[in-house]
Amino acid sequence: MAKQRKIIHVDMDAFFASVEQRDFPELRGKPLIVGGQPDSRGVVAACSYEARKFGIHSAMACSRAYRLCPQAVFVRPRFEAYREVSQQIREIFWRYASQVEPLSLDEAYLDVTYTEAFNGSATLIAKAIKQEILAETGLTASAGVSYNKFLAKIASDMDKPNGLYLIRPEQGEQFVSTLPIGKFHGIGPATEAKMKKLGIHTGHDLRQKSLVELTEHFGKSGQYYFNIARAIDERPVRSQRIRKSLGKETTFAEDILSVPELTQILLELAEQVLESLSKHQLKGKTVTVKVKYANFQQVTRSQTLDHSIGFADLQEWIPALLARTEAGHQPVRLVGLSLSGFEAPVVDDNGQAQLDLTFNHVF
C-alpha cells in the first residue's frame, strides 16, 4: 500500500523587510518598504506588516506606496543578505525532507512523506523547522501542511505571520468548497473576474462546472481548475526544476517612445540571452518580446521558427514583433526578450527529480 504524501509549504514572513528589520533594529516597528525610492519609477519588492496596514503590497509603485504612507521608510534591497539567509533556511529544510522544491528565495515545498523524525508527523516536523529557522536566523516563517502542494500552499497563508496550519486528507474537499475563488493559488485577478462572471465565487461553485465547460472557457488550465475544485493535485515535489525559457528585461528611468531606440535595446538584450543559452549549450526556436507601457499594461508577442534562432533571426524578428505592439504610439517603461522551445532542458537548483509518491496516518 502506497504511503499518503505529506507536503509542507514554508513561506518566510515579509522576508526582505524582516531581514532589514533584523539587521537594523532602528527599523523595527516602522512601516518599511524594500524597493525603489518614493520619487523613483521603482516598485515595492517587499514591505513590513506595519506597512501592509496602509494597503501597501509588493509590486505596487513606490510613488503610490508613499502616497498611502508618507511616513514609511524606504530602503534599497540587499539581495546578497537575502540569498545568504535563503541558503540557511534551505539547509534546514534538507535536514527533514527527501525533496525540496524552492519557489523563490523565501518559500519552498518539502516532501516529508518518508521522514521518520517525530514519528513521521508532518505537523511536528513543520513546527521543528519553524523553530530552527527562528533560532538560526532570527526570522519567523509560516508553514502549511497537507497531502498535496495546492493545499499546503494555501494553508501556509491561512495564519500569517508565524503561522502553522494543517489541512488533513479528510478535510480537503470541504476546505476547498468554502474557499473564495480569489484565494485559490493559480487563479489571478483576471481569471477571478472571468470566473465570477460565470457565477463561480467559491470552490463549491467551481466544482459544479464540468471539465468540458472549464476547458471551453479556460483552455488547458481547465483541467487544473477541475482537479483543485476536488482538492486533487498530483504534482510531485521536485528538487530539480526544468526551465522552459531564458530571458532578460530592463526598466527605463524615463519612458521611451522611439521604436529604433527600443529595437536597439532589445537587440542588446538578445545578445545577452544568446550568450546565456550558449553557456548551457542550448538553442531556442521561439522568441518572445515583452513590452510594458507607461500605464503598466503589458503585452507579449512571440514567433516560433522551424530552426534554432540565431542573432540574424533576432535582427529580423525583433522589429517585426515590436511592430505588433503599441510601441511608438504609447510610451514604454519596460522591454524584455526571451527564447524558449529548447531542444534540451535547462536544469535549475539541486537534487534529482523524483516520481510521484502516493500517504500515512500521522499528520
C-alpha positions in Angstrom: 0.0 0.0 0.0 1.4 3.4 -1.1 2.1 5.9 1.7 0.0 9.0 1.7 2.0 12.0 0.7 2.9 14.6 3.3 3.7 18.0 1.9 4.9 21.2 3.8 4.9 24.6 2.2 7.2 27.0 4.1 6.9 30.7 3.4 9.1 33.3 5.2 7.1 36.2 6.7 7.7 39.6 4.9 11.1 38.2 4.1 13.1 41.1 2.7 11.6 43.5 5.1 12.1 41.2 8.1 15.8 40.7 7.2 16.2 44.5 7.1 14.5 44.9 10.5 16.6 42.1 12.0 19.9 43.7 10.8 18.9 47.3 11.5 17.0 47.5 14.9 16.1 51.1 14.3 13.7 49.9 11.5 11.7 47.6 13.8 8.1 48.5 14.3 8.1 51.0 11.5 6.3 50.8 8.1 9.2 49.6 6.0 9.3 49.4 2.2 12.1 47.5 0.4 12.4 48.6 -3.3 12.8 51.9 -5.1 12.6 55.3 -3.6 9.3 57.3 -3.4 10.3 59.6 -6.2 11.6 56.8 -8.4 9.9 54.6 -11.0 10.6 51.6 -8.9 8.1 49.2 -7.3 7.8 47.7 -3.9 9.8 44.4 -3.7 8.6 43.7 -0.1 7.1 45.6 2.8 6.7 45.0 6.5 3.5 44.1 8.2 3.4 47.7 9.6 3.3 49.0 6.0 0.7 46.5 4.9 -1.8 48.1 7.3 -1.8 51.0 5.0 -2.8 48.9 2.0 0.7 48.6 0.6 1.8 45.4 -1.1 4.5 44.0 -3.3 4.6 45.1 -7.0 2.9 48.4 -6.1 4.6 51.5 -7.5 6.7 53.2 -4.8 5.2 56.5 -5.6 1.7 55.1 -4.7 3.1 53.5 -1.6 4.4 56.9 -0.5 1.0 58.5 -1.0 -0.6 55.8 1.1 2.0 56.1 3.9 4.3 59.2 3.7 5.9 58.2 7.0 7.2 54.9 5.5 10.9 54.2 5.5 12.2 53.2 2.0 15.4 51.1 1.7 17.1 49.5 -1.2 17.2 45.7 -1.5 20.3 43.9 -0.3 20.0 40.7 -2.3 23.3 39.2 -1.0 21.9 39.3 2.5 18.6 37.7 1.4 20.4 35.0 -0.5 22.6 34.2 2.5 19.5 33.7 4.7 17.8 31.7 1.9 20.7 29.3 1.9 20.5 28.9 5.7 16.8 28.0 5.6 17.3 25.6 2.7 19.9 23.8 4.7 17.3 23.4 7.5 14.8 22.0 5.0 17.1 19.3 3.9 17.5 18.1 7.5 13.9 16.8 7.3 12.8 16.5 3.7 13.6 13.9 1.0 12.7 16.5 -1.7 12.9 20.3 -1.5 11.5 22.5 -4.3 12.3 26.2 -3.8 9.9 28.6 -5.4 11.9 31.7 -4.6 14.4 32.9 -2.0 11.8 32.8 0.7 9.5 29.8 0.1 9.6 26.1 -0.8 7.7 22.9 -0.9 9.0 20.0 1.2 8.1 16.3 0.8 8.4 14.7 4.2 6.4 11.5 3.3 9.3 9.3 4.3 10.8 11.4 7.1 11.0 9.3 10.3 11.5 12.2 12.7 8.7 12.9 15.2 7.2 9.5 14.3 6.5 10.9 10.8 4.2 13.7 11.9 4.4 16.4 9.2 2.8 18.9 11.7 5.6 18.3 14.3 8.2 18.4 11.5 6.9 21.8 10.3 6.9 23.1 13.9 10.5 22.0 14.3 11.5 23.6 11.0 9.9 26.9 12.1 11.7 26.7 15.5 15.1 26.1 13.8 14.6 28.9 11.4 13.9 31.3 14.2 16.8 30.1 16.3 19.3 30.2 13.4 18.2 33.3 11.5 16.1 35.3 14.0 13.2 35.3 11.5 9.7 33.8 11.5 8.2 31.6 8.9 4.7 30.3 8.3 4.0 26.7 7.3 1.2 24.9 5.6 0.8 21.1 6.0 -1.3 18.9 3.8 -1.4 16.0 1.3 -0.7 18.0 -1.8 1.1 21.1 -3.0 -2.1 23.1 -3.7 -3.5 22.7 -0.2 -0.1 23.1 1.5 0.5 26.4 -0.3 -2.9 27.8 0.7 -2.5 26.5 4.2 0.7 28.4 4.7 -1.1 31.7 4.1 -4.0 31.0 6.5 -2.4 32.0 9.7 0.3 34.5 8.9 2.6 35.7 10.3 4.4 32.9 12.2 1.5 30.5 11.4 1.2 26.8 11.2 -2.0 25.4 9.5 -2.9 21.8 8.8 -5.4 20.5 6.2 -6.0 16.8 6.7 -6.8 14.4 3.9 -10.4 14.1 5.1 -10.8 17.9 5.3 -9.5 18.7 1.8 -12.7 18.8 -0.3 -14.8 20.6 2.4 -12.0 23.2 2.8 -11.8 23.9 -0.9 -15.6 24.1 -1.2 -15.8 27.1 1.1 -12.7 28.8 -0.2 -13.3 32.1 -2.1 -12.1 31.7 -5.7 -9.7 34.6 -5.3 -7.8 32.7 -2.6 -7.0 29.8 -5.0 -3.3 29.6 -5.8 -3.0 29.8 -9.6 -6.1 32.0 -10.1 -5.1 35.6 -10.6 -7.2 38.7 -10.7 -8.1 38.5 -14.4 -9.2 34.8 -14.1 -11.0 35.5 -10.9 -13.1 38.3 -12.6 -13.8 35.9 -15.5 -14.9 33.2 -13.1 -17.2 35.5 -11.2 -18.9 36.5 -14.5 -19.6 32.7 -14.9 -21.1 32.6 -11.4 -18.1 31.0 -9.8 -17.4 32.6 -6.4 -16.2 29.6 -4.3 -14.7 26.2 -4.6 -18.2 24.8 -4.4 -19.3 26.8 -7.4 -16.2 25.7 -9.3 -16.9 22.1 -8.7 -20.3 22.4 -10.3 -18.7 23.1 -13.6 -17.8 20.2 -15.9 -14.4 19.6 -17.4 -15.8 20.4 -20.8 -17.1 23.8 -19.6 -13.9 24.7 -17.8 -11.8 23.7 -20.8 -14.0 25.7 -23.1 -13.6 28.8 -21.0 -10.0 28.4 -19.7 -8.2 26.2 -22.2 -5.6 23.8 -20.8 -6.0 25.4 -17.4 -9.5 23.9 -17.2 -8.1 20.5 -16.2 -6.2 22.1 -13.3 -9.3 24.0 -12.1 -11.4 20.9 -12.4 -8.9 19.0 -10.2 -8.3 21.6 -7.5 -12.1 22.1 -7.1 -11.9 18.5 -5.8 -8.8 19.1 -3.8 -6.8 16.9 -6.2 -3.2 17.9 -7.1 -0.8 15.1 -8.1 2.2 17.2 -8.8 5.3 15.9 -7.1 7.7 18.0 -5.1 10.7 18.2 -7.4 14.2 19.2 -6.3 15.1 19.5 -9.9 13.2 22.1 -11.9 13.1 22.4 -15.7 13.5 26.0 -17.0 11.3 26.4 -20.1 12.7 29.8 -21.2 15.6 32.2 -20.7 15.2 35.9 -20.9 16.3 39.4 -20.0 14.4 42.6 -19.4 15.1 46.2 -18.4 13.1 49.0 -16.9 13.8 52.5 -18.1 14.4 55.6 -15.9 12.3 57.5 -18.3 9.6 56.3 -20.8 10.7 55.7 -24.3 8.6 56.4 -27.4 11.3 55.8 -30.1 10.9 52.5 -31.9 14.6 52.5 -33.2 15.8 53.0 -29.6 13.6 50.2 -28.3 14.8 47.9 -31.1 18.4 48.6 -30.2 17.8 47.9 -26.5 16.1 44.6 -27.4 19.0 43.6 -29.7 21.4 44.2 -26.8 19.2 42.0 -24.5 19.2 39.4 -27.3 23.0 39.2 -27.3 22.9 38.6 -23.5 20.2 35.9 -23.8 22.1 34.1 -26.6 25.2 34.2 -24.5 23.3 32.6 -21.6 21.9 29.9 -23.9 25.4 29.2 -25.2 26.7 28.5 -21.7 24.0 25.9 -21.4 24.8 24.6 -24.9 21.2 25.3 -25.9 19.3 26.9 -28.7 15.7 28.0 -28.8 13.1 28.1 -31.6 10.6 30.6 -30.1 11.4 34.3 -29.5 9.1 36.4 -27.3 9.2 40.2 -26.9 7.6 41.7 -23.8 6.5 45.4 -23.7 5.1 47.2 -20.6 3.6 50.6 -21.3 3.8 53.7 -19.1 0.3 52.8 -17.8 1.6 49.4 -16.6 -0.3 47.4 -19.2 1.8 44.6 -20.5 1.8 42.6 -23.8 3.9 39.8 -25.2 4.4 38.9 -28.9 6.0 35.6 -30.0 7.2 33.9 -33.1 8.3 30.3 -33.5 10.7 29.3 -36.3 11.4 26.0 -37.8 15.1 26.2 -36.9 17.2 27.3 -34.0 17.3 31.0 -33.6 20.5 32.9 -34.1 21.3 36.7 -33.9 20.4 37.2 -37.6 17.0 35.9 -36.9 16.5 38.2 -34.0 17.6 41.2 -36.1 14.7 40.3 -38.4 12.1 39.3 -35.9 12.5 41.9 -33.1 11.4 44.8 -35.3 8.5 42.7 -36.6 7.3 41.7 -33.2 7.7 45.2 -31.9 5.6 46.4 -34.8 2.8 44.2 -33.4 2.7 46.3 -30.2 1.7 49.9 -29.4 5.4 50.9 -29.2 5.8 54.2 -31.0 2.3 55.1 -30.1 2.4 54.6 -26.4 5.3 55.4 -24.1 7.2 52.3 -22.9 8.6 51.8 -19.5 10.0 48.2 -19.8 11.0 45.8 -22.5 12.1 42.2 -22.3 13.2 39.4 -24.6 13.2 35.6 -24.0 13.9 32.5 -26.0 12.1 29.2 -25.5 11.3 25.9 -27.3 14.7 24.4 -26.3 16.0 21.3 -27.9 17.1 20.1 -24.5 16.1 21.2 -21.0 17.9 23.6 -18.7 18.1 22.4 -15.2 18.0 24.6 -12.1 18.7 24.0 -8.4 19.9 20.8 -6.8 18.9 17.3 -6.4 17.1 14.9 -8.7 13.5 14.7 -9.9 11.5 12.0 -8.2 8.5 10.0 -9.2 5.2 11.0 -7.5 4.8 9.3 -4.2 1.4 8.4 -3.2 0.4 8.8 2.2 0.5 7.7 6.3 -1.9 8.5 9.0 0.1 10.8 11.3 -0.2 14.5 10.2 
